[in-house]
Amino acid sequence: MALIEVENLSKQFRVARKPEGGRGRLRRLRRDFADVHAVDGVSFAVEAGEMVGYIGPNGAGKSTTIKMLTGILVPSGGRLSVAGFEPSRQRRELARQIGVVFGQRTQLWWDLPLADSFDLLKHIYHVPMARFAANLERCVELMEMGEFLRTPVRQLSLGQRMRGELTAALLHDPAILYLDEPTIGLDVVAKARIRAFLTALNRDAGTTVLLTTHDMGDIERLCRRVIIIDRGGILYDGALDPLKARFAIERTLVVDLEEPAPPLEVPFAIVERVEGPRQWLRFQREQTSAADLIAAVARAAHIADLRVDEPSIEDVVLRIYAGGAGERFSSTPSPG
């Protein structure tokens, strides 16, 4: 049996809408309602130890699915099982098996030192002292948190706070970790540190991870399998490489030169935009690598700084539709 099993899952919300027709006071008093299908017939399974990207545009149904998997929302239809539990009916039992990190919300106490938040969570989850100490030591070491454990949460940087959130979600040794935008707003160094930690966690502890994000860099570095959801239904479920090869073919090299210059002329790239010393060069994966393009740019001009921008999840979904793949399609899922 898979660790997460979802079968024909659906969630509907009844929302008020502006009434049509009528006039005056009667129109203001009348309430019209419509059913919104946030999740519509979703089915998938996740095996123990997999690290799966669950992605899609804003409003696609990602967060609604996660909330049903954690027991926060009750499904309108279908069946789901997480670690052998029915989330909405066995939420307390399930809580010991899952960890959750929402990028825009916190489970830490704002005015307490970070270490005190961890100690409170130890008591909430009834974590034995030896296991708590071992888990905390591992997280502190891997994410280099020692220097700010006694700092109040409100004084932490966003990257430090996110490392604290991950630690808080893992103190009780959950079998499953749900991550909703864990690197949103973080700088390159903080993102790299969190990605490295999650890779080690999955490899060494076998923790199953379901990751929602708009950052293709997160997906590329962490997940071998992706599920794309759009308009409440699954658009793609399969290995990452075929998806990238088919739909995420274009990337952008953003280069800051030491001095303003005319558009660079380098093989396999087109300069889309120039603003002072900064230039945007579009290139395709199949024609050249980022490393080869950077080397060509370095031969043509003096570089002050650069970065490689990946296509957003929205861009990938738009290209799927533009390529005539608006219908659901799949490939064989890659094991985690």
C-alpha positions in Angstrom: 0.0 0.0 0.0 1.3 3.5 -0.9 2.0 5.9 1.9 -0.4 8.5 0.3 -3.4 7.2 -1.7 -5.7 9.7 -3.4 -8.6 8.4 -5.5 -11.1 10.6 -7.4 -10.7 13.4 -4.7 -12.9 16.5 -5.0 -13.6 19.6 -3.1 -16.4 22.1 -3.8 -17.0 25.4 -2.2 -20.2 27.4 -2.3 -19.5 31.0 -2.8 -21.7 34.1 -3.1 -21.8 35.9 -6.4 -23.2 39.2 -7.6 -26.9 38.7 -8.5 -28.0 39.2 -12.0 -31.2 41.0 -13.0 -33.6 42.8 -10.7 -33.2 46.3 -9.4 -33.0 48.4 -6.3 -33.3 47.0 -2.8 -34.6 43.6 -3.9 -31.4 43.0 -5.9 -29.2 44.0 -2.9 -31.0 41.6 -0.6 -31.0 38.6 -2.9 -28.1 36.2 -2.6 -27.0 34.1 -5.5 -24.5 31.2 -5.0 -22.3 29.1 -7.2 -20.4 25.9 -6.6 -16.6 26.2 -7.3 -14.7 23.0 -7.9 -11.4 23.7 -6.3 -10.3 20.0 -6.7 -12.1 17.9 -9.3 -11.4 14.1 -9.6 -7.8 14.0 -8.6 -6.1 10.6 -8.2 -2.5 9.8 -7.4 -0.3 7.6 -5.1 3.0 8.4 -3.4 5.3 5.6 -2.2 7.3 5.8 1.0 10.6 7.7 0.3 9.5 9.6 -2.8 10.1 13.3 -3.2 7.3 14.6 -5.4 6.7 18.1 -6.8 3.0 19.0 -6.7 2.8 22.1 -8.9 0.5 24.4 -10.9 -0.6 28.0 -11.3 -2.2 30.0 -8.6 -5.7 28.8 -7.9 -5.1 25.4 -9.5 -6.1 23.5 -6.3 -2.6 22.7 -4.8 -3.2 24.2 -1.3 -6.7 22.8 -1.2 -5.3 19.3 -1.8 -2.7 19.7 0.9 -5.3 20.9 3.4 -7.4 17.7 2.7 -4.3 15.5 3.0 -3.6 17.1 6.4 -7.2 16.8 7.6 -7.8 20.6 7.7 -10.5 20.3 5.0 -13.1 17.6 4.6 -13.3 16.3 1.0 -16.6 16.7 -0.9 -16.0 13.3 -2.6 -13.5 10.6 -3.3 -11.2 8.7 -1.0 -7.8 9.4 0.5 -5.5 7.6 2.9 -2.3 9.0 4.5 -0.1 6.7 6.5 -3.1 4.4 6.9 -5.3 7.1 8.3 -8.3 9.0 7.0 -7.1 12.6 7.5 -10.4 14.4 8.4 -11.6 11.6 10.7 -8.2 10.7 12.3 -6.5 14.1 12.4 -5.0 13.7 15.9 -3.4 10.3 15.0 -2.3 11.6 11.6 -0.6 14.6 13.2 2.2 12.4 14.6 3.0 11.1 11.1 3.2 14.4 9.2 5.1 17.6 9.3 3.9 20.7 7.5 5.7 23.9 6.4 3.7 26.7 4.9 6.0 29.5 3.5 3.6 32.3 4.5 2.6 30.9 7.9 4.5 30.1 11.1 4.3 27.5 13.8 7.0 29.3 15.9 6.3 31.6 18.8 7.1 35.1 17.6 8.5 36.6 20.8 10.3 33.5 22.2 13.8 32.5 21.4 13.9 29.8 18.6 15.0 27.1 21.1 12.0 27.8 23.3 9.6 27.2 20.4 11.3 23.8 19.8 11.0 22.9 23.5 7.3 23.7 23.5 6.7 21.6 20.4 8.5 18.7 22.1 5.8 18.8 24.8 3.0 19.3 22.3 4.0 16.2 20.3 5.2 14.2 23.4 8.6 13.6 21.8 10.9 11.5 24.0 13.8 13.6 25.2 16.5 11.4 23.5 14.7 11.5 20.2 14.1 15.3 20.5 17.8 15.9 21.3 19.0 13.8 18.4 16.6 15.4 15.9 17.4 18.9 17.0 21.1 18.3 16.9 20.9 16.9 13.4 18.9 19.9 12.1 21.1 22.5 13.9 24.2 20.9 12.4 22.9 20.5 8.8 21.3 23.9 8.6 23.9 25.8 10.7 21.5 27.2 13.2 23.7 27.3 16.4 24.4 31.0 16.3 20.7 32.1 16.4 19.0 29.4 18.6 18.7 31.9 21.5 17.4 34.7 19.2 13.7 35.7 19.4 11.9 34.5 16.2 10.8 38.1 15.4 14.5 39.1 15.0 15.4 36.3 12.6 15.9 36.8 8.9 13.5 35.1 6.6 16.1 32.4 5.7 16.8 31.8 9.4 13.1 31.6 10.2 12.5 29.1 7.4 15.2 26.9 8.8 13.5 27.1 12.1 10.2 26.2 10.5 11.7 23.1 8.9 13.2 22.0 12.2 9.9 22.5 14.0 8.1 20.3 11.5 10.7 17.5 11.9 11.2 17.2 15.6 8.7 14.4 16.0 10.1 12.3 13.2 7.2 12.5 10.7 7.0 9.9 7.9 5.7 12.6 5.5 6.7 16.2 5.1 4.4 18.7 3.2 6.1 21.8 2.0 4.2 24.7 0.6 6.6 27.3 -1.0 9.4 26.6 1.5 11.9 28.9 -0.4 9.6 31.8 -1.2 11.5 35.1 -0.8 14.8 33.5 0.1 18.2 34.5 -1.4 20.3 32.1 -3.3 22.4 31.0 -0.4 19.4 30.3 1.9 17.7 28.4 -0.9 20.8 26.3 -1.5 21.1 25.5 2.2 17.5 24.4 2.5 17.6 22.3 -0.7 20.7 20.5 0.5 19.0 19.8 3.9 15.9 18.4 2.2 18.0 16.2 -0.1 19.9 14.8 2.9 16.7 14.3 4.9 15.1 12.3 2.1 18.3 10.2 1.5 19.3 9.5 5.1 15.9 9.3 6.9 13.7 8.2 4.0 11.2 11.0 4.7 8.5 11.3 2.0 8.2 14.8 0.7 5.3 16.5 -1.2 6.5 19.9 -2.4 4.4 22.7 -3.8 6.4 25.6 -5.3 6.5 28.1 -8.1 10.3 27.8 -8.3 11.4 25.4 -11.0 14.9 25.4 -9.4 13.3 23.7 -6.3 11.7 21.1 -8.5 14.8 20.4 -10.6 17.1 20.0 -7.6 14.8 18.0 -5.4 12.2 16.0 -7.3 12.4 13.2 -9.9 8.6 13.1 -10.2 6.1 15.9 -10.7 2.3 16.2 -10.6 0.9 19.2 -12.4 -2.5 20.3 -11.3 -4.6 22.9 -13.2 -8.2 23.9 -12.8 -8.7 21.4 -10.1 -7.5 18.3 -12.1 -4.3 16.6 -12.8 -2.6 17.6 -16.1 0.6 15.6 -15.8 1.9 12.9 -13.5 5.3 11.5 -14.3 9.1 11.9 -14.4 10.5 15.4 -14.5 13.0 15.0 -17.4 10.4 14.3 -20.1 8.4 17.3 -19.0 11.5 19.6 -19.1 12.6 18.3 -22.5 9.1 18.9 -23.9 7.9 22.1 -22.3 10.6 23.9 -20.3 13.1 24.3 -23.1 13.9 28.0 -22.9 15.9 29.6 -20.2 17.2 33.2 -19.7 20.7 34.3 -18.8 20.7 37.7 -17.1 24.1 39.3 -17.3 25.4 42.4 -15.6 28.4 43.7 -17.5 31.0 46.0 -16.0 30.1 48.7 -18.5 27.0 49.2 -20.8 27.5 47.6 -24.2 25.5 46.9 -27.4 23.6 43.6 -27.5 26.0 40.7 -27.2 26.5 38.4 -30.1 27.1 34.9 -28.9 26.1 31.5 -30.4 22.7 29.9 -29.6 21.4 33.0 -27.7 19.2 35.9 -28.5 19.4 39.2 -26.6 15.8 40.0 -25.6 16.4 43.2 -23.6 19.1 45.6 -22.7 19.0 48.1 -19.7 22.3 49.9 -19.2 24.9 47.2 -18.3 22.3 44.5 -17.9 21.3 42.2 -20.7 18.8 39.3 -21.0 19.8 36.4 -23.3 17.3 33.7 -24.1 18.6 30.3 -25.0 17.3 26.7 -25.4 18.5 23.7 -23.4 18.8 21.5 -26.4 21.2 23.9 -28.2 23.6 24.9 -25.4 24.1 24.6 -21.7 24.2 27.5 -19.3 27.9 26.9 -18.6 28.8 27.0 -22.3 26.8 30.2 -22.8 28.4 31.9 -19.8 31.8 31.0 -21.1 30.9 32.6 -24.5 29.6 35.7 -22.8 32.8 36.0 -20.7 34.9 35.8 -23.9 32.8 38.7 -25.4 32.6 41.1 -22.4 33.7 41.6 -18.8 31.0 40.2 -16.5 30.2 41.8 -13.1 27.4 39.4 -12.1 24.9 36.9 -13.7 22.1 34.5 -13.0 20.1 31.9 -14.9 16.3 32.3 -14.8 14.2 29.1 -15.2 10.7 29.1 -16.7 8.0 29.6 -14.1 5.4 26.9 -13.4 2.9 29.2 -15.1 5.0 29.3 -18.2 5.3 25.5 -18.3 1.5 25.1 -18.0 0.9 27.7 -20.7 3.3 25.8 -23.0 1.5 22.6 -22.3 -1.7 24.1 -23.5 0.0 25.9 -26.4 1.4 22.6 -27.5 -2.0 21.1 -27.8 -1.8 19.2 -24.6 -4.7 20.8 -22.8 -6.1 17.4 -22.2 -4.8 15.3 -19.4 -1.7 13.3 -20.2 0.8 11.2 -18.2 4.1 9.4 -18.2 5.3 6.5 -16.1 6.0 7.9 -12.6 9.6 7.7 -11.6 10.2 6.2 -8.2 11.6 8.5 -5.5 
